[in-house]
Structure formats: C-alpha cells, structure tokens
Amino acid sequence: MRLLASLSTALFVIAIPLAIISTDVRWLALSPSFYENGQMKFGAMQTIGLRAEQVQASSRALSSYFGSHNDLASELQKQGLPADFFNERETNHLKDVKVLLIRVLRVQQIALGYGIIFLLVALVLGPRNFLRRVSRGLLLGAGLTVVVLIVFGALSFADFSDLFLMFHLVSFTNDLWILDPRTDYLIRMFPSQFFFEAALTLAAYALIESIGIALVGAGLSVVQRRFATQRAD
C-alpha cells in the first residue's frame, strides 16, 4: 500500500511540469498575438513585403488552424488571404506541426486528468492525508519544473541552434522543416530568433506558475502541520 502511495505521488510530481509546459506551449501556439508580434519584431513586413493587415490575417489563420479541425487553405481564405499563401512544402510542414500540437494536447489532458484524480483520491482518504500528500507533491512538482527550466535555459543560452536542430530531428520524421529563405515565407516570417524568444517566454510563464504552485504547496504544508499539532493536543 505504501509503495502504491509513493508511486502515485511520484506520478503526480511528474505530471506537474508536464501540465505546466504543455499548457503554455498550447497557449502560445493558439495565440494570434504571439505570431503577429513575432512577425512585426523580426521583419516579415520588410523581408517579404507583407502589409500590416496581412501579418494580422496570417497570424489569425495560423492560430485558428492549429486550434481547429479545418485545413490551412480554408483558414487562410477565411482571413482574406489566398489559399496558396504558403507553398506545398510549407503547408505539409505545418500539418506536421499541427500533429505535434495534438500530441502536446494529449500530454496536457493526461497530466491534468491524473492530477485531478490524485487530488480527489487524496481528499477522499481524509484531510490529513490530503494535506500531507498534496503539499509534498506540489512542492516537489514545482521544484522539478524549475530544474527542467534551468537545464533548458542553460542549453538554450549555450547553443540554441543545436537545441533547435535536435528538437526538429526528434519531433519530425521528414525534412520538410528545412526551408529555403529565398522561396519560403515561413522561415522569413518566423526565423530562429523568434523561436528563441518564444522559448524564453514559455520558460518565464512556466517559472511564474511553478512559483505559484510552490506557494500553494507551502501553504498547505503549514495548514497540515497546524492540523497535526491540534490533533496531538
């Protein structure tokens, strides 16, 4: 029984960084302002010659495409852009990105689902057990998230290009992600600097959320100690 309890708590600890990071990835991927700000900052209007309204339209189309079952062409047309705004290679790569985001969604659902089940079971087992296990799990999960972020940050600042390359090699089974800046919009709209800043943004949000979770865990730990003291008296 103790082994099962320890295993369930360990899975809860692991679920916390998975839930935080997957949620933040999806939030960025489905945010039109995320794409629009990146294009404005890194010169899509200059390198491609897009107008401001085209930048906004393409940003809305991408976020809607990743968050729906619609095809890219229909989303582009819905925003007033031609269906062939992106060429065939870019379109196929974006299909792969969408599949990857669906996998991220599955991770998010599993992590959040397990977290909810863990909390409910701990609550059913009694307030003392709930406070002890949940506070410990939250503190350890927040700590694990911070460790992951530190390692990710160190690797990013050491050589983001190599890390970005490794991400593509692991995430995709083809070379459609290798784009030509002379012919392909995507690489000019979203150069590597865009993804570096996106990674930093994601890490910043995850860090803030981890601190919040740690504070909740610390608060529950204080309540648990007071609860234990009262029972002892």
ABEGO torsion letter per residue (X at the ends): XAAAAAAAAAAAAAAAAAAAAAAAAAAAAABAAAAAAAAAAAGAAAAAGBBAAAAAAAAAAAAAAAABABBAAAAAAAAGBBAAABBAAAAAAAAAAAAAAAAAAAAAAAAAAAAAAAAAAAAAAEAAAAAAAAAAAAAAAAAAAAAAAAAAAAAAAABAAAAAAAAAAAABABAAABBBAAABAAAAABBAAAAAAAAAAAAAAAAAAAAAAAAAAAAAAAAAAAAAAAAAX
